[in-house]
Structure formats: structure tokens, C-alpha cells
Amino acid sequence: MATTKQLELIDELISKLDEDEKLLCEPIINYLLELGYKVKRRKKSTFIIEFEKYGRVIVKLEHGKANMREMATHLMFWMRFSASNNYTKVFQDAVNRRSDAWVKRNQHWQPITKCCNMCNGKPRYYHHTTEDGTKFDFCGGFTKYVPGVTSKDVPEILRMIKEQDDHFVEMFA
């Protein structure tokens, strides 16, 4: 059960959101609390709350400006979903986003050679395939910024949260 302070953080975030963002966040927040995730405030220039269990963050909700050029503030949704192998284009685009940036900068992909230990010896990876068909994996130990999610994505998000949570249980059982 969430503490009074955690509920205050959630209420503060919800008060900053527009109606569409509330429709996205409220069922996700309720499900995370039901699964036993704790709410933490991250000290940054934007308002960020993280949902954590077993010392691992599964969802981050950030309200602010994505970059200095933006005029309006909005919700930025971050999620760890490396335990899921089946997701729609919006999530695959989130996986590809950083990878494509490396390719554009002509950075060479380094294959994963050793574990970062965020996975407690049971690794899960994000998978990326370039336009030329080259496939590579990268660490699934962290959340990914997922632009473009809407309330229509909530059922898929809840399913992936459950898969990731089941993986956490397996990691720490």
C-alpha cells in the first residue's frame, strides 16, 4: 500500500496532466500500486516519479519539457519492457530510437560481452534490426522513453508491466 507521501506525489503529478495524459496514467499507476511498486520522486528540473520494486524501476512518469526549444510542458513516459518479446510499433520505435541515433552518428555497435548485473544474472535484452537487416541486442536493464503512447496503449502497457514484473519475481526468487 502506498504511503501518504507517495499518494501526494501521485496527486501532484496528476494535477499537472491534461485529460488525455490522465487517461493514460491513472490505470497504469493503479496497476503498479496493486503490484506493490513504491513511488519515488526524482530530483531534476522536471517533475519525475518512478515506480520501483526490488531496487528496479519499471515506469517513470516525467512532466516537463523534453528539450529547451519546447514551449509547452507535457508528459514523458518511460518504461522497462525488455522481458516482453511481443509489442506494437510504438514500443519498437522506442527501442529503435536510440539505436538509429548511433547509426546516424556512424557509431559501431559493440556486441554485449558482459552483463551489467542489473539483471541479477538473468538478462533480458531489447532487440533492434537495422534497415539493412543487421540485428543486435542491447541491455534491457533500464527504462526506455516511449513517445507517442496514448490511452489506447494502456492494455498493452499493463500486459508488458505484468511480464516485466514476473521477470523481476523470477530474478529475485
N, C-alpha and C positions, 0 to 999 in steps of 0.2 A: 504494500500500500504506500502511496506517495505521501510524503510529509507535507505539512502546511507550507513550508518554504518552497518545495518543489511545485506544488499546486499554484503558488503565487507566481513562480517563473513561467509556468504554462499560461496562466491567465494574462500575464504581461505580454507574452508573445502573441497570443490570440487577439489581444486588443489592438495590435499593430497590423493585423492582416485584413485584406479585403474579403468580401464574401466568398469568392471562388477559392481563395487560399485557405479559408476556414473549412470549406467543404472537403478540401484535400487533407488538411492536417488533423482535424478533430478525430476522425475514425482511426487514423494511424496512431495518434497519441494515446487514445483509449486502449488500443490493442497492445501497445508497448507497455503501458502501465499494468494491464491484465497479465502480461507475460513476466512481470516482475522487474522491468527495467527502471533504473534510477535516473532522475533528471539532474543534470549539472549545467551550470551557467559557465560559458567560456568567456574569459575577459579579452575582448577585442574591441575594435572600433565599431563593429556591427553587433547586433544582439544575436547571440548564438546559444541555443540549448542543445545538449547532447543527451542521448539515451544510451545508457551503459549498463552492462551486466558482465560479470566475470572479468572486469577490467577492460572490456572491449566495447567500442562504440559501434552501434548498429545504424542509428539515424542521427543526423544533425540537421536542425532547422535554423536557418540563418535569415535574419531580416536586416536588410541594409542595401547598400549599393555594391554591385558586382565589380565595378571599376570607377575610377574618378570621373569619367566622362558622363556617367549616367546622372540624370536629374532626379528621377523618382526612385524611391526605395521599393523593394519587393522581396518576396520570399525566395530563398535559395535552398533547394532540397538536396541533401547529401544522404547516401545510403550505402551500406555494405551489403552486397548481394553476391559475393563470389561463390557461395555454396549452391547457387542456382545455376543450372545449365540451360534453362529454358526461359527466355524473356523476350519481350517485344522490342521493336525498333528503337523506341525512346531510350531504353536501357542499353541496348547495343551501341547506340550513338554515344552514350555517356562513356562507355568503355573505349570506344574508338577515338573519342575526342583528344585525349592526351597522346595516344599513340600516333595519331595523324600529325599532331604538332611536332613530335620527334622526327617523323619522316620529312615534314616540310623543312625542318632545320638541318636536314641531312645527317642527323644523328643516327648512329648504327645501334640497332637493338642488341643488347647483351643478353644472352640466354640466362635464365635463372640457374645459378650454380650452387647456391647455398641458401638455406632457409633463414628468414629474418627473425624467427622464433615468435612472431605474433600469432602463429597458428598452432603453437604448442606441439609441433611435430606432426601435425595432420593438415598439410597445406591444401588450400583451395586457390585457384587462380582465375583471374579474368582472362578471357580469350579474345584475341584480335586477329583478323585476317585482312591483310592489305589488299588494295585493288588488284595487284599482280598475283594474288593467291598465297603470298607468304603468310604463314601462321606463326604466331608467337603468344606466349603466356606471360603475364606479369602478376606480381604479388597481389593477392586478394585480401591482405591484412588490413586494408584501410577503406574508408568510405569513398564513394565517387560522387562528384557533383552531377546531378541529373537535371539538366534544364528541360523545360517543356512538359513536365508532368502536370496532370490535371486530376480532378476528382474522378474522371473516368478510369484512371490508372489505379485507383485505390484497391480493387480486388486483387490485382496482380501484385501490388506492393505488399499487401497483407500476406499473400501466399509466399512471397520471397522472404519476408520477415520471418515467417514460420520456418522455412527451410534453413535460413541462416541461424535462427535460434536453436533448431535441432542440431545443427553442426556445432554450435557452441556447447551444447549439453554433451555431445559426443567428445569434444575436445577436453572437457573438464570432468568427465565421468570417471 
